[in-house]
Amino acid sequence: MADLIKIKKDKSFYPVIATMADEKISIKKIDRSRRCQ
């Protein structure tokens, strides 16, 4: 949580959060496809 507070203070870090979220979503999709197989 401390990291998120620091990131909120610096707007330049917002894109980093977005990319991290996208990676998590893509990882979830990959996991689902593996389970289906």
Secondary structure, DSSP 4 states (H G I P E B T S, - for coil): -HHHHHHHH-GGGHHHHHHHHHHHHHHHHHHHHHHH-
